[in-house]
Every structure is written in C-alpha cells, then in structure tokens.
Amino acid sequence: MEDNGVPVEGSAPHGDLKEPWGAGRGAIIWVSAALFVLFTLITLLNSAYHHTRRHRAEARYAEGVKLAGTGRNQDAAEDFRAALVYEHDDLKYRFALAKALVSMGRWDEAGTHLLELQQVDPTNGPINQMLARLAVRAGRYGEAIDDYNRAIYGYWPEDAEAKRIAARLELIGVLDKEGRQKQVLAELLALAGEVPDNDLAMRRKVGEMLLSHHSPQHAAETYRGILATHPRDGASERGLGEAEFELGDFRAARNAFRAAARRGPPDPALSQRIALTDDILDLDPTLVPLSVSQRYQRAVQLLRRALASASACTVVPEELSDAAQKILSTRPRRMWEDDTATALTLTLQLWNLRQSACVQRPAADLALAAVMTRIAKQ
C-alpha cells in the first residue's frame, strides 16, 4: 500500500526495476556484435583459405597442362595430383590426371579415376569415350560399345557435333572388328544423318565407308545428297559412279564417271573405269532397247570371252567346248530369242566352271565378270 506517494515497505522503486534490464540488454547487444564480428572474421579467413587453396590448385593444374602439352606426362601427373590435394572434388583435375596416366600407359590407375568420374557425371562424353578406349584396349568390346554409346549421346562441353561424330567413327571401328556388320551399317546410316552439309570431307568419307561395307544403295543416296548441295564435286561424282557400278546400273555409272572426268585433271584410273563401263555396255545382251539380232551378236561375243577365260585356267569338258565352238563357228540366217538363250546358257556354264575350277585364277576379264554377275542376278 502506498500513502501519499510513499512506497510501501518491501517494494522497489521504479528506477531500480529498469536498471538491471537495461544493463542486461546492453550486454546482449555487445555479445551479439562480438559474435557477428567473430563470425565475419571466420568467414573471411575461411574464404581466404579456400581462395588460396583454389589459387594454388589452379596454378598446379595450369603447370600440368603446360607439361602435358610438351609430352612430359609424368611431371604433369604430379602437378595434377597436387591440384587434387588442394581441390579433391574437382572433376577437371581428376580427368586431366586420368589423361596423363593413359599417356603414360598406366591403364588401370587411369581407369579407376575415370570410373569415379563416371559415377559423378554418367553422361559426360569425354569421360565415357576414354573409358571406351580403355575397354577396347583390354578386349572388353561389349563394355566398350556401351561406353561409346554413352559418349555419343552424352554431354560434350565444347565442339559437341564434331566430338560425337568422332566417337561414332570409333564405335564403327569396334563393331567392324567384332564382325557386327548389321550394327556397322546402322551406325553408318546414323552418321550420314549427323554430318552437317558443309562438312564435305566427312560426307565423302561416309559414302566411301558405305561402299566398302557393301551398301552401294545407301552410298549412292549419300553421294546424290552431296551433289545436291555441291553439284560440281568431282570426287562425289566418282563415288556415285562406283556405287552405280556395284548396283549394276552401268549407264548411270558411266555418266557419273564421265562427269567426274570433266571436273578435274586427266586421271588414268578414271579413264580405265570409263573404258570398262563402255566395254560392259557394248557386251551386255540384256540391255534394252536391243534388237533380236543385236542381243544374239552380244550373246555370241560373251560366249567367246567366257570360253577364253575358262580355257586360260582349266580344261573345258569336250562336250561343253564343242557346243560353244558350234555356236561360234556358225551364223544362223535368222536369229531367234531361243538362239540367244542357248548361247547365254552355255556362257553361264563356262563361267561357273571357271569360278569353281580356277583356284589360282588369272586376271579376270572385268567386263565379262560384271556382265555375268548382272545376268546371274536376273
């Protein structure tokens, strides 16, 4: 109770209540400020520490790159290791170390680093490509094929299009070595669709590879695609000629060869291809339009060359030889389709004899061989 403003005994004045709270609040503010300063100082020191480590790592990495560029891979590897000591989780440093180890022939150690990298970044193109190469070297072709596919469809930090094409070419080489021709053809067709129009050299290479892998139809399509964008490319005209030749379209082949000859300087080999197609077109009795007489005359010429080719490497049975000589020595007053068919039947028998009996074959009559292959397919 108060009386005339006089505090009751045992109660504290208002000023005495405020003073301890004010002092406590000041202490809290002071401690908070001190903690903030301490935290800031620790952050700055920590940042400076990491910055120093990063700077040292980059310096060692840069030195390693320089050494690797001069072939000093062992010294480079030491610098890359030092960089990893400073920055253990840096993928760039670990990949550089793996490349240096590969260059030194330390395959297993390189593979260990690359597998760690693959776990962290499974879609990385360069990492998967290098793992694929190591797998090829170890003979693990199935594993290599998987890694190459991951590389082809993975992420490439720079020059992605060219790097994917290069990886696919390496994959084709592995598939070829394994004898997986259907997969080779599939990859070549995929490659044909990936090569940009302005990469003329690579487009030509794809055409050549399709030809060498017995796919003249796809090769012809590839060369026609090139000529659609580069109509005066003589190399592609020549490639188209070879593809048409393999397909048995000798007129189209000759036209392409002649176009190629017009594009560049004289080429004896190209002139020989033109002469060969001329010979084939003059010899083939199945071409249209030809009269009955023309077909018969060609069939007789074909028979004469087949008899000579077979006789050059084996003994022709008397019955077969006599039948051929009878046709060659007589000329009917009027030619019929049956006469042509008889001559062609004998020609096929002689050709089959040559193919089976002549183990050590002399140089083939190329025009005869091409025409006989064409006739056999009909």
Order of alpha helices (4+ residues) and beta strands (2+ residues): alpha-alpha-alpha-alpha-alpha-alpha-alpha-alpha-alpha-alpha-alpha-alpha-alpha-alpha-alpha-alpha-alpha
